[in-house]
């Protein structure tokens, strides 16, 4: 079973960039659809981006965020550019077997990493 550990969060000014990383253990990483979700204070967790046979983005981040993966290194990334205060959230890495936006489709989760965007 894959285990996930996120890193790369922090405090950044609006308009800045951050790159999140998700390190996976296990030999079956390449068989999983990988995704990023986020949860802002007082809000439900929401889909950000996914990488399976193709990539898919939430409308709120399309054109600003890029998801990528390195199957040889068991790594998932989220490059976040032109960050906005509304991007402030805990960002979670998730693994599943369906390329969908519903968090119910992902059964393995990391612990999350905080991203704070100041105005």
N, CA and C of each residue as an Amber inpcrd file, in Angstrom:
protein
   357
   0.8450000  -1.1810000   0.0000000   0.0000000   0.0000000   0.0000000
   0.8880000   1.2410000   0.0000000   0.4970000   2.2210000  -0.7970000
   1.2380000   3.4840000  -0.8910000   0.9620000   4.3360000   0.3420000
   2.0070000   5.0030000   0.8400000   1.8580000   6.0210000   1.8790000
   2.3670000   7.3350000   1.3070000   1.7290000   8.4330000   1.7280000
   1.9950000   9.7420000   1.1220000   2.4310000  10.7690000   2.1530000
   3.4450000  11.5710000   1.7980000   3.9130000  12.6440000   2.6770000
   4.1040000  13.9040000   1.8410000   3.3530000  14.9650000   2.1910000
   3.4450000  16.2320000   1.4740000   4.5010000  17.1300000   2.1010000
   5.0310000  18.0390000   1.2910000   5.9460000  19.0640000   1.7600000
   5.8980000  20.2350000   0.7960000   6.5050000  21.3560000   1.2060000
   6.6200000  22.4960000   0.3170000   5.6700000  23.6360000   0.6050000
   4.7790000  23.4620000   1.5660000   3.8690000  24.5520000   1.8960000
   4.5940000  25.6800000   2.6000000   3.8920000  26.7950000   2.7670000
   4.4960000  27.9300000   3.4450000   3.6850000  29.1830000   3.2610000
   4.3070000  30.3190000   3.5980000   3.6810000  31.6330000   3.4810000
   4.2550000  32.3500000   2.2690000   3.3780000  32.8640000   1.4230000
   3.8170000  33.5640000   0.2170000   2.8860000  34.7480000  -0.0360000
   3.4120000  35.7680000  -0.6570000   2.5850000  36.9250000  -1.0040000
   1.7490000  36.6350000  -2.2450000   0.6390000  37.3180000  -2.3480000
  -0.2000000  37.1880000  -3.5350000   0.6220000  37.4760000  -4.7840000
   0.4170000  36.6550000  -5.8060000   1.1820000  36.7830000  -7.0370000
   2.4180000  35.9130000  -7.0810000   2.7820000  35.3580000  -5.9260000
   3.9710000  34.5220000  -5.8470000   3.7030000  33.0850000  -6.2540000
   4.7280000  32.2510000  -6.0570000   4.6620000  30.8430000  -6.4620000
   5.1370000  29.9340000  -5.3390000   4.6150000  28.7190000  -5.3600000
   5.0770000  27.6550000  -4.4710000   5.0180000  26.3490000  -5.2430000
   5.8730000  25.4190000  -4.8550000   5.8280000  24.0840000  -5.4270000
   5.6520000  23.0690000  -4.3110000   4.5280000  22.3730000  -4.3440000
   4.2690000  21.3210000  -3.3750000   4.7940000  19.9910000  -3.9010000
   5.2750000  19.1700000  -2.9740000   5.7450000  17.8340000  -3.3200000
   5.0020000  16.8020000  -2.4960000   4.8490000  15.6290000  -3.0570000
   4.2290000  14.5120000  -2.3490000   5.0970000  13.2830000  -2.6130000
   5.7240000  12.7920000  -1.5570000   6.5800000  11.6150000  -1.6700000
   5.7740000  10.3730000  -1.3240000   5.8450000   9.3810000  -2.2030000
   5.0790000   8.1490000  -2.0020000   6.0060000   6.9750000  -1.7610000
   5.6180000   6.1360000  -0.8220000   6.3400000   4.8900000  -0.6220000
   5.5370000   3.7700000  -1.2800000   6.1940000   2.6830000  -1.6050000
   5.4970000   1.5630000  -2.2210000   5.8550000   1.4120000  -3.6830000
   5.7340000   0.2050000  -4.1860000   6.1850000  -0.1030000  -5.5450000
   5.0900000   0.0520000  -6.5850000   3.8750000   0.4020000  -6.1590000
   2.7640000   0.4620000  -7.1030000   2.3190000   1.8810000  -7.4020000
   3.1750000   2.8690000  -7.1120000   2.8190000   4.2740000  -7.2850000
   2.3090000   4.5560000  -8.6890000   2.9730000   4.0290000  -9.6890000
   2.6220000   4.3570000 -11.0740000   1.2250000   3.8760000 -11.4510000
   0.6720000   2.9290000 -10.7220000  -0.6530000   2.4050000 -11.0530000
  -1.7810000   3.2630000 -10.5140000  -1.4680000   4.2490000  -9.6800000
  -2.4860000   5.0770000  -9.0450000  -2.7550000   6.3580000  -9.8350000
  -3.9960000   6.7650000  -9.8230000  -4.3230000   8.1440000 -10.1620000
  -3.9800000   8.9840000  -8.9350000  -3.2440000  10.0500000  -9.1520000
  -2.8280000  10.9210000  -8.0520000  -3.5260000  12.2610000  -8.1600000
  -3.8070000  12.8470000  -7.0190000  -4.5580000  14.1020000  -7.0340000
  -4.1320000  15.0010000  -5.8770000  -4.4570000  16.2550000  -6.0320000
  -4.3230000  17.2480000  -4.9700000  -5.7230000  17.7600000  -4.6300000
  -5.9890000  17.8520000  -3.3350000  -7.1850000  18.4830000  -2.8090000
  -6.7420000  19.5670000  -1.8340000  -7.6610000  20.4340000  -1.4730000
  -7.3480000  21.4440000  -0.4700000  -8.5570000  21.7140000   0.3970000
  -8.2900000  22.1780000   1.6090000  -9.3640000  22.5130000   2.5440000
  -9.0280000  23.8190000   3.2400000  -9.8620000  24.8230000   2.9820000
  -9.7200000  26.1190000   3.6320000 -10.4820000  26.1020000   4.9480000
 -10.1230000  26.9920000   5.8800000 -10.8090000  27.0340000   7.1670000
 -12.3130000  27.2310000   7.0060000 -13.0870000  26.3840000   7.6700000
 -14.5380000  26.5090000   7.6260000 -15.1790000  26.0160000   6.3460000
 -14.3840000  25.4310000   5.4430000 -14.9310000  24.9540000   4.1710000
 -14.6750000  23.4650000   4.0020000 -15.4150000  22.8560000   3.0890000
 -15.2060000  21.4520000   2.7890000 -13.9600000  21.2800000   1.9240000
 -13.3960000  20.0870000   2.0030000 -12.2460000  19.7840000   1.1540000
 -12.6860000  19.7730000  -0.3060000 -11.8680000  20.3600000  -1.1740000
 -12.2390000  20.4650000  -2.5860000 -11.1150000  19.9870000  -3.4900000
 -11.5160000  19.5410000  -4.6590000 -10.5910000  19.0490000  -5.6640000
  -9.7700000  20.1850000  -6.2520000  -8.4890000  19.9170000  -6.5080000
  -7.6100000  20.9030000  -7.1450000  -7.1450000  20.3980000  -8.5080000
  -6.5130000  19.2260000  -8.5260000  -5.9680000  18.6960000  -9.7810000
  -5.7440000  17.1970000  -9.6470000  -5.7430000  16.5040000 -10.7740000
  -5.5110000  15.0610000 -10.7670000  -4.6620000  14.6660000 -11.9590000
  -3.9330000  13.5670000 -11.8010000  -3.0510000  13.0570000 -12.8470000
  -3.2260000  11.5450000 -12.9270000  -3.9480000  11.1270000 -13.9970000
  -4.0740000   9.7020000 -14.2530000  -3.5600000   9.4410000 -15.6420000
  -4.4490000   8.9690000 -16.5150000  -4.0880000   8.8410000 -17.9290000
  -3.9470000  10.2160000 -18.5640000  -4.5560000  11.1920000 -17.9500000
  -4.4430000  12.5920000 -18.3800000  -4.4890000  13.4470000 -17.1240000
  -4.4130000  14.7460000 -17.3350000  -4.5000000  15.6610000 -16.1990000
  -5.8170000  16.4160000 -16.2430000  -6.2520000  16.8290000 -15.0540000
  -7.5220000  17.5350000 -14.9420000  -7.4150000  18.5330000 -13.8100000
  -7.9930000  19.7170000 -14.0130000  -7.8750000  20.7950000 -13.0370000
  -9.2400000  21.3570000 -12.6630000  -9.3360000  21.8250000 -11.4280000
 -10.4980000  22.6010000 -11.0270000 -10.4630000  23.9320000 -11.7710000
 -11.6330000  24.4780000 -12.0550000 -11.7150000  25.7320000 -12.7980000
 -10.9870000  26.8700000 -12.0800000 -11.0050000  26.8310000 -10.7480000
 -10.4150000  27.9290000  -9.9730000  -8.8980000  28.0060000 -10.0860000
  -8.2580000  26.9070000 -10.5180000  -6.7850000  26.8980000 -10.5680000
  -6.2500000  26.6860000 -11.9780000  -7.1150000  26.3610000 -12.9250000
  -6.6610000  26.1250000 -14.2920000  -5.9120000  27.3230000 -14.8340000
  -4.7650000  27.0550000 -15.4750000  -3.9470000  28.1130000 -16.0360000
  -2.9490000  28.6950000 -15.0450000  -3.1100000  28.3820000 -13.7570000
  -2.1720000  28.8690000 -12.7270000  -1.4010000  27.7320000 -12.0730000
  -2.0470000  26.5890000 -11.9140000  -1.4330000  25.4380000 -11.2600000
  -1.1090000  24.3700000 -12.2970000  -0.0310000  23.6260000 -12.0410000
   0.3510000  22.5070000 -12.9070000   0.6840000  21.2960000 -12.0490000
   0.0020000  20.1830000 -12.3170000   0.2910000  18.9330000 -11.6200000
   1.2340000  18.1050000 -12.4750000   2.1950000  17.4710000 -11.8260000
   3.1240000  16.6040000 -12.5410000   3.5250000  15.4550000 -11.6250000
   4.0930000  14.4070000 -12.2240000   4.5180000  13.2620000 -11.4370000
   5.7770000  12.6600000 -12.0290000   6.5600000  12.0330000 -11.1850000
   7.7590000  11.3220000 -11.5960000   7.6250000   9.9050000 -11.0590000
   7.1880000   8.9960000 -11.8960000   6.9470000   7.6280000 -11.4290000
   8.2330000   6.9150000 -11.0310000   9.3460000   7.2810000 -11.6330000
  10.6230000   6.6560000 -11.2850000  11.0460000   7.0240000  -9.8660000
  10.6630000   8.2300000  -9.4420000  11.0370000   8.7150000  -8.1040000
   9.8740000   8.6430000  -7.1110000   8.7230000   8.1430000  -7.5540000
   7.5370000   8.0790000  -6.6870000   7.1780000   9.4410000  -6.1180000
   7.1410000  10.4450000  -6.9930000   6.8660000  11.8120000  -6.5610000
   5.7160000  12.4270000  -7.3480000   4.9210000  13.2030000  -6.6380000
   3.8670000  14.0110000  -7.2400000   4.1460000  15.4640000  -6.8900000
   3.8720000  16.3590000  -7.8340000   4.1480000  17.7800000  -7.6160000
   2.9280000  18.6190000  -7.9610000   2.8890000  19.8120000  -7.3540000
   1.9050000  20.8150000  -7.7410000   2.6200000  22.1610000  -7.7860000
   2.8540000  22.6540000  -8.9930000   3.4340000  23.9760000  -9.1740000
   2.3110000  24.9980000  -9.1490000   2.3740000  25.9300000  -8.2270000
   1.3160000  26.9150000  -8.0480000   1.8800000  28.3050000  -8.3450000
   1.3690000  28.9300000  -9.3780000   1.8090000  30.2630000  -9.7810000
   0.6780000  31.2610000  -9.6250000   1.0360000  32.5300000  -9.5950000
   0.0510000  33.6250000  -9.4660000  -0.9260000  33.3200000  -8.3310000
  -0.3860000  33.0110000  -7.1930000  -1.2180000  32.6310000  -6.0590000
  -2.0780000  33.7840000  -5.5780000  -3.2640000  33.4390000  -5.0900000
  -4.2270000  34.4040000  -4.5890000  -4.5360000  34.0940000  -3.1210000
  -4.9930000  35.0810000  -2.3640000  -5.3570000  34.8110000  -0.9640000
  -6.3720000  33.6810000  -0.8320000  -7.2590000  33.5500000  -1.8080000
  -8.2640000  32.4820000  -1.7370000  -7.6860000  31.1000000  -1.9870000
  -6.4190000  31.0070000  -2.3220000  -5.7540000  29.7080000  -2.4350000
  -5.2640000  29.2060000  -1.0730000  -5.3950000  30.0420000  -0.0500000
  -4.9800000  29.6450000   1.2920000  -5.7750000  28.4340000   1.7650000
  -5.0680000  27.3730000   2.1510000  -5.7210000  26.1220000   2.5480000
  -4.6550000  25.1330000   2.9820000  -5.1110000  24.0320000   3.5650000
  -4.2560000  22.8650000   3.7340000  -4.3870000  22.0300000   2.4620000
  -3.2680000  21.7090000   1.8610000  -3.2600000  20.9540000   0.6090000
  -2.9050000  19.4880000   0.9000000  -3.7260000  18.5970000   0.3430000
  -3.5600000  17.1640000   0.5640000  -3.2500000  16.4480000  -0.7420000
  -2.3650000  15.5060000  -0.6610000  -2.0550000  14.5900000  -1.7360000
  -2.9110000  13.3340000  -1.5470000  -3.4490000  12.7800000  -2.6290000
  -4.3090000  11.6100000  -2.5200000  -4.0500000  10.6370000  -3.6600000
  -4.2960000   9.3490000  -3.3960000  -4.1000000   8.3070000  -4.4010000
  -5.3650000   7.4750000  -4.5310000  -5.7150000   7.1360000  -5.7610000
  -6.8790000   6.3050000  -6.0150000  -6.7460000   5.6390000  -7.3570000
  -7.8820000   5.0980000  -7.8430000  -7.8310000   4.3870000  -9.1190000
  -8.7960000   4.9210000 -10.1550000  -9.4160000   6.0600000  -9.8570000
 -10.3220000   6.6700000 -10.8220000  -9.9210000   8.1170000 -11.0280000
  -9.9410000   8.5870000 -12.2520000  -9.6290000   9.9900000 -12.5220000
 -10.9080000  10.8040000 -12.3440000 -11.1810000  11.1150000 -11.0780000
 -12.3990000  11.8470000 -10.7800000 -12.1010000  12.9780000  -9.8130000
 -13.0530000  13.8790000  -9.6670000 -12.8670000  15.0260000  -8.7820000
 -13.4420000  14.7810000  -7.3860000 -14.1940000  13.7180000  -7.2070000
 -14.8150000  13.4060000  -5.9230000 -13.7910000  12.7440000  -5.0010000
 -13.6300000  13.2840000  -3.8030000 -12.6390000  12.7440000  -2.8760000
 -12.9540000  11.3010000  -2.4810000 -14.1910000  10.8580000  -2.6760000
 -14.5440000   9.4750000  -2.3510000 -13.8200000   8.4880000  -3.2540000
 -13.3000000   8.9640000  -4.3710000 -12.5830000   8.0920000  -5.2850000
 -11.1400000   7.8360000  -4.8940000 -10.6880000   8.4600000  -3.7970000
  -9.2980000   8.3460000  -3.3740000  -9.2630000   7.7350000  -1.9740000
  -8.5230000   6.6570000  -1.8100000  -8.5430000   5.9600000  -0.5310000
  -7.2480000   6.0850000   0.2650000  -6.2630000   6.8000000  -0.2870000
  -4.9980000   6.9950000   0.4260000  -4.7230000   8.4870000   0.4570000
  -4.4360000   9.0050000   1.6630000  -4.2670000  10.4550000   1.8420000
  -2.9970000  10.7470000   2.6340000  -2.3790000  11.8750000   2.3060000
  -1.2890000  12.3790000   3.1110000  -1.8270000  13.1930000   4.2690000
  -0.9060000  13.7560000   5.0560000  -1.3070000  14.4910000   6.2560000
  -1.6000000  15.9620000   5.9720000  -1.2180000  16.4330000   4.8040000
  -1.4910000  17.8110000   4.4170000  -0.3240000  18.7480000   4.6760000
  -0.2880000  19.8250000   3.9060000   0.7110000  20.8750000   4.0900000
   0.0160000  22.2210000   3.9360000   0.3200000  23.1480000   4.8330000
  -0.3770000  24.4430000   4.8690000   0.2100000  25.4070000   3.8410000
  -0.6720000  26.0120000   3.0860000  -0.3020000  27.0880000   2.1640000
  -1.0650000  28.3340000   2.5840000  -0.3410000  29.4160000   2.8290000
  -0.9570000  30.6790000   3.2210000  -0.5030000  31.7630000   2.2590000
  -1.4750000  32.4380000   1.6440000  -1.1860000  33.4910000   0.6830000
  -1.6590000  34.8060000   1.2760000  -0.7310000  35.7210000   1.4970000
  -1.0670000  37.0130000   2.0760000  -1.3730000  38.0310000   0.9820000
  -2.2530000  38.9390000   1.3030000  -2.6520000  39.9610000   0.3120000
  -1.7710000  41.2090000   0.4000000
